[in-house]
Amino acid sequence: MEAVRVSPKYQVVIPRSVRESIGLHPGDRVQVLLYENRIEYIPRKEIKRMRGFLKGINTHVHREKDRQ
């Protein structure tokens, strides 16, 4: 975990290791979310870039007998 400083303009720099691990590039957009007294940045990806990200996911869902 890395700490960053908030500038007088309320800007922060996302550390290189974090940017590289999630593939964040200049111009990318992130969603800002306040959750339980913390700030989370969620990268927004174009739908075309999301293609195949669920490949291999287990889609089996246990259903009750009356729902089958």
Secondary structure, DSSP 8 states (H G I E B T S, - for coil): -------TTS-----HHHHHHHT--TT-EEEEEEETTEEEEEEE--GGGGTTTTTT--------GGG-
